[in-house]
Every structure is written in C-alpha cells, then in structure tokens.
Amino acid sequence: MSPDVRTDLDAIPAYVPGATVPGAVKLASNETTAGPLPSVAAAIADAAAGANRYPDITSRALVKRLADFLGVEPENVTAGCGSVALCQQLVQAVCAPGDEVIYGWRSFEAYPIISRIAHAVPVQVPNRADGSLDLDAIADAVTDRTRLIFLCTPNNPTGPAVSRTDLAAFLDRVPARVTVALDEAYYEYVRSSDPVDGVAEAMTRPNVVSLRTFSKAYGLAGLRVGYMVGPAELVTSVSKMVVPFSVSSLAQAAGIACLEAGDELRARTDAVVAERTRVRDALLGMGYEVPESQANFVWLPLGERAAGFNEHCRERLVITRCFAGDGVRISVGDPEENDRLLAAAQEFVTVM
Ligand code: PMP
C-alpha cells in the first residue's frame, strides 16, 4: 500500500514544457537563441570553481546590484529560483487555503498550478478577443476571498501588454488589501508608447509587486534566477517562503554579470524586437490572425487547427508550442530560424 498523499493532487495540472527535438529549431519556450554573453559565461565559470560551498542564502550581492540598477533599496528586492518560484512564494505568502487568485486566461500556465499547490482557488477571467487582458472583468471578479491578482504583461502566450494608463485605472479599482503582481517576464521586449514600469508602480503602490527574470532577455533560462521588487513588508513575507539555497552561486554571479553588460543586451533585445515585427508582418501577410505582441513570441489563435499547425511545423523540424484547441505560440528566434518557421507557415496555408 502506498502512503497517503493529498487527495487533491489530480486537480493540479502538470506544467508542460516546450518540446525539444534533436536537430530541430526550437521556438517553443521563449528562450533566446544566443548563449550567455562571453562576460557572463566567464562569471559563471569563475563561480563554478567555488561550487563546493553553499551560495549566499539571501543573494545579497545580487540583490544589492539589482537595487542599484533599478533605483530602489535592497529591502525592496528579493531573488528567486526563476521568477516562477517567486510567483509560487507570493501565492504561499498571501493566500490561506480557499483564498482566491485571479488572472486572465489564457495566460502563464504556472498560475493555476501554483495556486492549487497552495490550496488557493484559481479564478480565470477570459481575455478579450484580441488576446489582451480584460482588466475591467478582472476587477469585477474581485470578492472578499480575493488575495492576489496576477497581471501578466506582456501576456504569455497571447502577446499584448497592458498600458500604463489602463493599469492606473485598474489599480485604482482594486482594494488595497489585494496584492497585484505584475508579471513582467518579457518586460525588456516592450516597445509601446505607454509602457508599464512595474518597478515604479511597486514603489508607489503598497499592494503592487513586479516580477522579472534573467531567463528571457538575459538568456539565462537554464540557470534559474529571477527577482521580485515590491514594498519591503511584502518582500520580507515572500522571502520567508523560499526554498533555502535555491538560487545557486552560479545563478547569482551570472545575474550580476548581466547587469554589468547593459548595452550588449539592449542590442540583443532590439534584434529580437525587429524580428518580431518581421515575423508578425509576414504571418499577417499570409492571412494569419496575429495579435500585436510586445514580447519575444507571437500567438496564432488557430483554435481547432492549432494541433495541425504544430504538427506540420514539427515535421519540418520547427518546434512551436501548441495549446490544443486554442492556439500556437511561436518564439522569435534568429533570422534563419524565423525563416524556417515562416516557410513552414506558408506551406500550411496552402495545404490548409
Ligand atoms: N512569467 C511568465 C509570464 C513566463 O512566461 C515565465 C516563463 N515561461 C515565467 C514567469 C517564469 O520564468 P522563470 O522562472 O524562468 O524566471
């Protein structure tokens, strides 16, 4: 007989990562195609030499460097094992069993998982037809049991970002007892005329936090390091939920090195943004519907044809991320990878 486990485990969905196929172009996980910058790789190698020692449990040097970089105090920052770990810590820090966590849907697939892990109740508010978050409907969904709202901006997997003006109106409507987490995993790719700066919001509103990561624009998905910025009391509460030593010494060193390399990384994100425009325009030209994206991916709301498109691309060794019955998310790669994707997409139009 197996030992007893939680009776609600079947209700917790598994996280489905983007597939990897040897020799294929992988455009499934919103990673960067290029590896870490040489200066960052060197910092990782240096840190590896000291891997016999435990890392600094509070990532003090990284937190200090982040605070300087962002113009906040160290007490406003905490580092985590990827921003997904911080999302989970946040749910655990603010929710008691039965409390509600609201988010737009479709959005980051970890939200329902981490809510249920914490015995909280996920409340999913459908996105608008253009893939953007329905802020009015999210505010309307707040109840006495609501403790936390995730706003994923830009939204994974659909692409649109919330504007600063719309966010201000939304935040004015949300009760101060409800924490609003701005999940800005794709912040560095935003090029909108009215952009949200989650760090600025978190420094002026006592119930707002910003979650960012080194996984995407900084190209460190495999190292696992992200950070949260917010009011000191919330930061302290979230820090308490950390798995001890879960931010490795290599990850801490790499994060610091990334912050030293500002201009080089800006050039990389600019290149992705240029390719994002090229890929979206080409797909629109082929007749696909493609919501405006402020991230390093585009979304094709193909509905029932999503699985067919995904399979068609896979057969041509281009790996995209399928949300069956809903759509396909395609990460923006380098120009050659994107050309492979566009060729497959063009072919799909003709066989469709
Ligand atoms: N938030 C969003 C919206 C994401 O898409 C991701 C990664 N897919 C994360 C958070 C987590 O990123 P990481 O844990 O690698 O920092």
Residues whose N, C-alpha, C, O or C-beta is under 5 A from the ligand:
A	BS01	PMP	C81 G82 S83 V84 A85 F108 C152 N156 D183 A185 T213 S215 V225 G226
